[in-house]
Amino acid sequence: MANDDRESVADSHASSYNTIKRQPRSTLKYSTRMTLSFALTAVLSAVVLSAVLAFVWEDQFQSYTRANMQRMVEQTAETLAQQYGEHKAWTNETLEFMASTSESMPEVGMRLANDEGEVLYDDDSGGAIAVTRTGKQRRIIMPLDENSIVTADIMVEGEEGRVSFVAGTLTFWSASSDALLTKSDSVFRTNSYAAIITAASLAVVFACVIGYFVARALTKPIKRITTTASQIRNGDLTARTGLSGTDEIGRLGETFDDMASSLEHDIKFEHRLTSDVAHELRTPLMAMQATVEAMQDGVMPADQNNLATVSVEVRRLSRLVDAMLRLSRMENGTTPLNIERCDVVALVEDLVTVHSQLFQDNGIELIYQNETGHREFYAELDPDLIREAMVNLLSNAMRYTAEGGNVWVKVARNRRNVLLSVQDTGMGIAKEDMPRVFSRFWRSDASRERVAGGLGVGLALTKEIVDRHNGTIAVDSEEGVGTTFTLRLPITQRKQK
């Protein structure tokens, strides 16, 4: 029992993982589905159009056949009126005429009634009244639809001095509208429906052809994007779609290429980061290792000078790791933002006073300019973080400005922002490097050749500090002339939610 319990517990914690990808279910290609969609749309459109045309066309034919029947009943009524006028009454000759007329139109029903409503001849009587000359009986049931029945009064002209009068009523109806069409009318009707069917069929065929080419035109750039994505996944970071344009596909291609370029740059920066971090960490570690091993082997005495060398390298290593850690925390938003109302002019003046001697020792003149028009100017910000951002800019300016150069620190304002700028007469930044200045761990090639070149954390950290203050940072530079960094910070911060 205990073994069973242990096995059940073990099974409850069991899991598995494999790298075998599931085979996708077989589905129709996008181009095939689009072609079928075009075809289905064409079929539905053709069916609806054909139904509407057939309904309208059939209604027109029904009106046409009713007009024919009305004309026939009126003509027959005129003949019957003449016969009645000759005999002054309804005779057997009239009934024989009705029977003969009925035989000549086998699908048309007829009924003759006198002026008192008495039925004299009726094709709907089961043969009791409607008897042909050959003795055959015929019955054509009168429809209930009044639109299929036409009538005409039998008007007989009176003698001199008397007005015309109605001698009876003649009624026609038809079991089929085709019975009242001429041969040419029937051919025209058949050809009309054939033309509708042919047009619908051609519309479906053309829709399939157009759908196929449209689908190919749409899937071609999609296939190119898919192929490019596959190449990038397989390690070819230089692969691009080359698509462009103002439509959605063109913008998708441009966005994809921009994303691929950013990915390529990020991966290159990651590789550079690995190299830079390894180099920066190795230098102090090798120095400490060499000094410690020399003291252990008795080559160098364990005195204050050698211990100071180890201490310097340890502090250098600590600053490097601390800068990387601070940048990571700043990007993750874990660094608290302590906003307070402080005097920006006093803050910058203190920074300039503290760093003036350091710049002077490097042969660089540090110049302070207050362009706010006030001795005091207050803004809502985190003074510690802004001080750190300005120190990064000052350190960057001192590092890349040659001896005998100048560095200006300016404080200005506009309607809503306070402007802090650091301008130097250093080597400048290449135009193609400008978009990457604030990237993490980025350094220009020129700075990499300098012994004093940093790891590239300072500007990235400065940008994160400015972003946390809802501000912006701008850089203007010209190679061989100098660089200007400008922080634009809101005077009043939005309340943090």
N, C-alpha and C positions, 0 to 999 in steps of 0.2 A: 504493500500500500504506500509505504514511504517512497519507494522507487518510482511508483506511478506519479506521485505528487511532484517529485523532483523533475521528472520528464515533462510534466505539463507546464511547470514553471519555466523550464528551459525552452519549451516550444513557444511560450508566450513572449519571450524576449528574442526569438530567432528572427533574422532578417536576411535579405539577400540583395545583391547588386550585380549587374553585369552591364557591359558596354555594347551588347548586341542591340542594334536599333530595330524597332518593329518595322516590318515591311508595310508600306502604305497600301491601303485598299485601292483596288483598281477603279479609277474614275475616268470620266471623259476629259479630254483636254479642254483647256479654256477656249481655244479657237473652235473646237467642235461644238461646245456648248453655246457659244455665241452664234455660230452658224445656225444651229437648231433653234435658237431663240428668235433669230431673224425669220426663219422659215415658219415657226409657229405664229409669230406676229402677222406674217403675210397671210397665212392660212386663215387665221381668225378674222383679219381685215377683209379678206376675199369672201369668206362665208357671210359676214355681216353685210358687206356691200351687195353681194349676190342676193341675199334674202330681202334686203330693202328694195333692190331693183326689181326682183321677181314680184314682190308685193305690189309695188307701184305699177309695174308693167301689167300684172294680172288684173289689177283694178281698172286700168285703162282698157284692157280687152273686154272686161265685163261691161264697162260703159258702152264700148263699141258694139258688142253683141246685143245689148238691150236696145240701143238705137236702131239696129237692124230689125230686131223683132218688132219694135214700135212701128217702123216703117211698113213692115209686112202686114201687121194687123190692120193698119189704116188703109193700105191698098186693098186688102181683102174686104174690109168693111165697105169701101166704095163700090166694089163689084156686087156685094150683097144688096147694097142700097139700090143699084140699078135694077137687079132682079126683082126686088120687092116693088119698085116703082112700076115695072111692067105688068105684074100680076095683082098688085094691090093687096098682096097677102103672102105669107110664107107657104111655099109649095114643096112637093117632093123633089122637084128639080133643085131647089135650094139645098135640101138635105144631101142630095147626090153630089152637088157641087162641094159641099163641106167635106163629104167623105172622100171625094177625089183629091181635094186640096190636102187633106190629112194624110192620104197615102203618099203624096209627093214629098211630104216632110215627115218621115216616120218618127223623128225624135222630138217633134213639136206637138204639144197637146193643144186642143181647141175646144171652145165651148161657145154655143150660140144660144142666146136667150131673147125672147120677144120683149116688147115694151112693158109687159106686165110681170116680167121676171121669170116666166115659165121657160124651162130649159128645153130647147128643140134639138140640140146636138151636143154631146159631151163625150170626150175621150177618157174621162175619169169615171165613167159609169159602169165599168165592167162589161161593156158591150151591149147593154140593154138598149141604149139609144144610138151609140156610135157603131153603125154597121156599114161596112164598105160595100162597093158595088160587086165585089167578088164573094160577098157573103162572110168575109172574115171579120172577126171582132178584134178590137184593139183597145188597150187601156194604158194610158200614161197618167200616172198619179200627179195631181196638182201639188206643187211644193207649198210649204207654209210660208216661205220667205216672200214677202210682197215685192221685193226687188227683182224677183225672177218672173213676175207676172205683169203683162201689159194688157190694156183694154182699149177699145175704141167704140164710140157710139156710131150706130148705123143711121146716118142722117139721110132722110128721104125728102126730096124737093116736092113741095106741094103744088097743086094745080093753080091756075091763074086766080089770083086773089087770096090764096092761102099760103101760110108760112111753112117753112120746113119743119119736120118733126122727127123725133127719135123713134125708129121702128124696132130697135133692139140693141143689144150689146154683144160685142164679139170679144172673147178673151183668148189670149195665147199664153202658153208657158212652155218651157223647154227643160228636158231632163239633163241636157249637157249644153254648155255654151259653145262647144265646137260645132254643134249642128248648125249654127247660124253663121258660121264663117265661110267665106269663099275659099277656094283652093289657094289663091295667092295670099289671102290672109293667114291661112294655116302655115304656109311655107314661111312667111315673114315671122310669124310667132316662133316657129321652131328654130329658125336661124338666129333670132334674137337671144333665145336661151342658150344656144350653142356659142354665140359670141360672148355672152357673160361668163360661161364656164371656161372658154378659151382664155379670156382676159384674166380670170382668176388664176388659172394654171400658170400663165406666163408671169403673173405677179409673184407667185410662189417661187418659180424658178429664178427670176431676177433677184428676189430677196435672198435666196440661198447664195447666189453668186456674189452679190454685194456683201452679205454677211461674212462670207468666207474671206474676201479681201480686206474688209474692215477688221475682222478678227486677226488676220495676219499682221495688219498694220499696228494693231494695238499690242499684240503679243510679242512682236519683234523687240521693242524696247524693254518689255518686261523680261524677256529671255536674256537680253544683254545685261540687265541689272542682276538677274539671277546668276549668270555666268561670272560677272565681276565679283559678286559676293562670294561665290565659291572660290575664286582665285585668291581673294583676300583671306578667306578662311584657311586656305592651304599655304598661306605665308607670303603671297605676292602682294605686298602692301602698295605697290605702284600701280596696280590695276585700277582703271577708271572706266566708267560707262561712256563718257564723251557725249552724253545727251545734253541738249540745251533747248531752250524755247520758252515761250510765254504760256503754253498750255500746261495742264496738270502733269502730263508725262514728262515734259521738258523740265518743269520745276522739280519734279521728283528726282530726275536724273541729276540735276545740279545739286540738289540737297544731298543726294547719296554720295556724289563725288566730294562735296565739302566735308561730309561725315568721314569718308575714307581718308581725306587729307588730314583731318584732325586726328583720326585714329593713328595714321602713320606718324604724325608729329608726336603724339602722346607716347607711342611705343618707342620711338627714337629717344624721346626725353627720358623714358623709363630706363632704357639701356644706358643713356648718359648718366642718369641718376645713379645707377648701380656702379658705373665706373667712377663717378665723382665721389660718392660716399665711400667706396672702397679706397680710393686714393686719399681722401681727407682723413679717413680713420686710420689708414695704414701709416701715414707719416708720423703722427704723434705716438702711435703704438710702437713703431719701429724705433723711434728715438728713446722712448721709455725702456723698451726691451734691451736696446744696446747699452744704455746707461746702467740699468740694473745688473745685467750680465757682467759688465766690466767691473762693477763694484763687487759682485759675488766672486769673480775670478781674481780679485786683488789687483787688477790692472789700474783701476781708479779707486781713490779713497772714497769712503762713504761720508763725505763732508757736506757742509752746507751748500756749496756751489753745485755739486752734482745732484743733491736732493732738490735744489731749486729748479734745476733743468727738468727733472721729472715732474715737479709740481706745475711748471709752466705748461708742459705738454698735457698733463691731466686736465688743467683748466681749459686749454684749447679744445680738447676732446669733449669736455663737459659742455662748453658753449655751443659746439656744433650739434650735439645730441639735443640740447635744450631748445635750440632754434627749430630743429625739425619737429620736436614734440609740441612746441607752441604753435607752429603752423598747422599741425594736424588737429590740435584742439580748437584752433580758431576756425578752421574749415568745418569742423563738426559742430560748431556752435556751443561747445561745452565751456568755453572761456566766458566768465560773467562780464556783462557790460554795465559798468557803474557810471551812469549818466549823472552829471552834476553841472551846475552853472558856474563856469570858471572864466577867469580873465585870460583870453587867448594871447593878448599882447604880452602880458607878464610871462606867460608860459614860454613863448618863443624867445623873449629876451633872455630868460634864464638859460635856455638851451645854447644860445649864441655865446653867452658869457662863459658857460662851462667848457665849450669846445673851442673857444678862440685860441687858447694857448696851444692846443693840440694841432690846430691848423697852422699856427705860426711856426711850430716846430718842424712842420713838413714844407715850409716855404710857400704857404698858400694864405691869401688874405681872405678872411671871413667878414662879409659886409652885411649889416642888418638894416632893413628898410621897413618903416611903419607907414603904410599907405591908407590906414583906416581913417585918419584925421582925428583920432582920439588917443589919449594916453591909456585909456582902459576900454576894452571892448569884450563884452561877455557873450558866451555862447554855451549851448547845452551839449556837452560831450564827456567822454571818459578821458580825463587828463593823462592818466598813465599810459593808455593805449596810444593816444595822439603823440605823446612824448616819444614813445617807442617808434612810431611811424616816422617822425621827423628825424630821430637819431639814425634810422636806417637810410633815409635819404641823404643826410649829412655824411654818413660813413661812405655811402656809394659815391658821392661827389668828391670826397677827399681821396678815395681810392683811385679814381680815374682822371683826376686833374693833376697835371704835371706841376713841378715846382715853379713858382713865379706866377701861377694862375690865380684866378679869383673865383669865389663862391658867394652868391647873394642869397640871403634868406629874407623873404618878403611876407608881410601880413597885409591883406587887403580885404575888402568886403564889397558886396553888392546888396541888392534889396533883400535877398533871402539867405545868402550864404556867406561864410567866411572863407577866404582864399589864402592858403598857405603854399608858398612855392619855394623851391630850392633850385637855383640856376648856377651852372658851372661852366668853365671854359675848358672842359676835358676833351677826350677823344671823340665823343659823340657815339651815336648808335646807327648802324647801317639801316637803310630804308627797308630792306627785306626782313630785318629782325624786329622791326617795330611791333608787329602784331603779337610777338611772343615775349615781350619784355616782362610781363607780369606772370608768365608761366612758372610753375614750380620748378626749382632747380635748373633754371635756364641761365646760361651765360653766353655772351657773344664770343665768337672765335678769338677776337682781339683780347678780350678779358681773360681768356683761358691761357694766353701766352704770358700773362703777367703773373708774377709771383704773388702779388697781393690780391689776385682775383678771388672773389668769394664763391660760395657754393650756389648762390642764386636764390637763397631763401628770403632775403631781406625784402625785395620788391614784392614777392608773392605775399609775404606776411603783411606788408604795408597795404596792399590792395584789399586783403581780407578785413583789416581794421577799418578802412574807409567804407567798405561795403556794409559792415556792421553798423556804421553811423549813418547809413542811407545816403552816403555821398558818392562822389566820383573822383577818379584820379586820371589825369591826362599827362602825356609826355610829348614834348616837342624837341627834336634833336636834329643836328646836322653834323656829319662827320668832319672832324678837324676844327669845329667851331665850338660845340658844347651842347649841353642837354638841360632842359628845364622840366621839372616835375611839379605839377600843381594839384593840390588837394582842395576839393570843393566840398565843404561840409555845411549842412543846414544849421542855421542859427538856432532854430527850435526843432527839437526832435519829436517825431511822432510817438505817441504813447505805445509801449510794447504790450501786446495782448498776452 
